[in-house]
């Protein structure tokens, strides 16, 4: 396995950035859904 592979490293960085951005978004969405359900009469 070659050690130097910029494309794979770039992809990993993009995946990590996307995951770190998506996870909080999912938590916020879940909170909004919960609040909406609790506020419904």
Buried (B, 14 or more C-beta within 10 A) or exposed (E): EEEEEEEEEEEEEEEEEEEEEEEEEEEEEEEEEEEEEEEEE
